[in-house]
Amino acid sequence: MMRNEISRQAAGAAILAATVLTPATGRADLAGVGFWLPGMMGSLAAVPGQPGWSMTNIYLHYELVAGSGKQLQQNASVVTGLYARADAVAFMPAYTFETPVLGGQLTLAALGVPGHVGVGVNATLTGPFGNQISGAVNDSRTTWADVYYLGTLKWNHGVDNYMVYLMGNIPSGTYDSTRLANLSAGHVAVDAGAGYTYLNPETGREFSVVGGFTYNAINSALQYQNGIDFHLDWGMSQFIGKSVHAGFVGYAYQQLTGDSGAGARLGDFKGSAVGVGPQIGFMFAAGQGYQGYLNLRGYWDVFTENRAKSSTVMMTLSFAPATPQPVTPRGPRHVKAP
């Protein structure tokens, strides 16, 4: 019974737990933050779900802090003493196809993200037009991020689950190169990679890892192009009963090639980061044929280079088709003669 329940719950929640795509402030490496938000994918990332429509709602709280001794490029300005905070809510409809593709399960999703972002700096060393500026500067705005798309292809072989994915952004037009506060990237980016999930319903143990590469097009407003990034997200958890799992999550992020372009005032500026944190997830019935999933997880940087230190809290509430319950066959009904 436990084996079947964990398999059904995990399959229904897989796409929901794996596609936390919400953006953060300063998507470009200009502020030491890349297009990919570390920790986007976690536990159950590669487990196939059920065919049909699903809906995911995600709240993201994200903070960046860099001391006065660390220089970062934020849009066209070189700044020190950076503090940034973003609060955003993402809405992600997704559709999982029933017909296999290359023997796997195809899911397509899109994401829209309204949010509020605020940025403060203690000093701006070089302004957007080359002028020298000093003193505290603050900027905040409520706006929309870019539109994000995601495609995944997943395969299951017993306790082993495999995935490949492709994601990217469509500029929303809300990026403003003259402002410190932006939720959108200011350029097109494409990210591709693969993942693996070990899920053992007998023991209730799960481990997932997803790695990928990001290519960034040039930000024409700033003449700045971010380098190619590599990222590795992971999650591990233990099921407590059939509907609750808890454990840890983490990530590693490394910029492989340097930033370039006339606007790259700090040179190639390769960044890296390592972060860890806890997680807990709850699965529950959500009406006829659907199930819900509530997940809370957080990340804190334990190492950074050429990046502001970040802390992230994600809360996900999702609804997806439930795995059909097995039907017990019944024999003919016999009526005793009087």
Summary of the structure (lengths in Angstrom):
residues: 338
radius of gyration: 22.1
end to end distance: 40.4
largest distance: 103.4
contacts: 1251
relative contact order: 0.21
helix: 6%
strand: 54%
